[in-house]
Amino acid sequence: MELHHKEISIDSHNHGILKLKPAQKPYNCGGCKESEFDLQQCYQCLKCDFHLHKECVPSPYPFYLGLISCDLTFQLDPKGNTITCDACGKHVRGSFYQGFSLRKPRYLHPCCAKLPFKRTDNGGVVLDLKEKTSLVCLICGNQGHSRDFKSWAYVPRSSAVDYCYHVSCVKGKVETWKTMEVNNQWRSYGSGGGVGTSGRALAVEPTRTQLGIVKSGLQEKAFDFLEMAVEIFNIVVSLLFGLPPLPFSLVVKWLRRNK
């Protein structure tokens, strides 16, 4: 487990000490410039609204990433260059890690560079992070991408599962949904409804009765497939965002990409 200092200071922020404590609201990281919805610990300024991922603390030391067999060094910003994160496919707008392997440059958001290679949940489902896979992503169906599409994928280690989830596809779905949720919360607050009213409504799981209705309209095998697909999706969500499981019905809607 990586240890983090309780207090730090960085040259790129001139308000002095940043303290490590749980976030009180979603924020944009002052390092990588990415949106963050997880309310776990991050570094925060006591004088302004500056937040910094633990992973985005500048480091003078390179580290070796075994997944791509590459030594990576920390960079503060892309300096006007247009570069894309190899792991999630999003543009790099702030701090990142840079390296070179297999005759090509490597660029990674700091949080993407620290993604777990393997995850085993309590039910015994094992996921492996892969740079490349021949399996089809259950969200995009490996369709609609440009030739230079980039994304790693989490692949279930099971002969009974013949699909994967692209990191880029999961991030795209969850970030869009969470952004809408946050906006709805603040609109509700402005109209006197109180912060969180809309978000809580979205997060309600189907009741057992509702699930029974869904199940009665599907063959048993198809319903079991959906249950497993949603479970694996939510494991990936926890790895990428640290969020609790998303609503079953919401994830199923995303998986039905052709409807």
TAFENCOR-V825002 format. One line per field, one symbol per residue. ss: DSSP state (@ for helix, = for strand, . for the rest). A space follows every 50 residues. Layout:
ss=???
This chain:
ss=......==.........=====....==......==....=====..... ==.@@@......===....======........=......=....===== =..=====.@@@@....===.....=====.....==............. ..====......====@@@@@@@@@@@@@@@@@@@@@@@@......@@@@ @@.....@@@@@@@@@...@@@@@@@@@@@@@@@@@@@@@@......@@@ @@@@@....
